[in-house]
Amino acid sequence: MPTFRRDMDIGRQVKLVEWLKLELLDQVSSLFRAFHTGAEGLIADSLSGLLISVYILARRVGLSPGEIDRRAVEKLEKTRQIGHEAETWFGDLGVVENHLRGR
């Protein structure tokens, strides 16, 4: 592969990673605005946008969506074991863990 093409690919890769980082911030900002308005559809759009950006960013840095899911399950297991309030009060961690395991 010619050096010019490789340099262009590296530049595009860096540009995409930087764009994704900004996209994450934008989605978090949108989520906060959606919570302020209480609009369930906007909350769901913001959260789904966050998930998409995370998976694409992971792929750009060499991690597969499956790897992210596997590590999330491991983190959920550990957090559940220490008795996190989200689990003891509402069972949220177990629900998410079951969802990820079911993929």
N, C-alpha and C positions, 0 to 999 in steps of 0.2 A: 504494500500500500504506500503510495507517495506520502511524503511528509506533510504536504499541504492538506491532504484529505484527513490525515490523522489529527493534525492541529485543529482543523475545522470541527471534527467530531468531539474533541476534548472541549473546545470552546462552547459548542452546543450543549454538551453535557453539563458544564458549569452553569451556563445560562439557565438551563431547565431546573437544576437544583436550586438556584437562587430564586427563580420564579416560584417554585413549589414552597420554599420557605415563606415567601411573601403571601402565597395563597393560604397557608396555614394560619398566618396572622389575620388575614382578611376573614377567613371562616370563623375564627374565634370571635372577632369583632362582630360579625353578623350574628353569631350565636348569642352574644350578650345583648345585642339590640332586640333579637327575637324574644329572649327571656323578658326583656323590659316590656314588650308589647303583649306577650303572652300568646302569640300566634303559633299554634301547634305546628302548622305546615311549615312556617319559617324555621322553627326549631329543628324539625326533621330535615329540612333542606341543608341547614348549616351543619348538623351532625353528620349527615351523609357526605357532604363535601369534605369534611375533616377526614372521614374514613378513606375516601378516594385519594385525597392528597397524601395521607400517610402511606398507603400502599404503593402509590407511584414513587414517592420519595424513597421508600425502602428499596424498591426495585432499582432505582437509579444509583443507590450506594451498594448494590450487590446482594440485597436480601430479598428472598421470595415472600409473597404473601403468606405462604404456609409457614415459613420461619417466624414471621411476625405473629401469626396465630399461635404457633407452638409456644413461643416465649410468653405470650399473653396468658396462655393457660397455665404455664408454670408460675407466673407471677400471681395469678388469681388463686392458685392452690396455696401458695405461701401466705398470701394475705388473708385468705379464709382461715388458715390454721392459727394465725395470731389473733383472730377474733375481731376483725375490722367491723366497725359499726354498720357499714352498708350491708354486711352479711348478717350480723346478729340481729339487727333491727328489721331488715327487709328481705334478706335472702338474695340481694342483687348480684353478688359475686358468683354464686352458684348458678344463677340463671344465665349469666354471660358465659361462664365456663362451659355449661351444657350446650349452649348455642355454638361455641367455637369447636367443641369436640364433635358436634353433629355435622360439621362441614365435610 
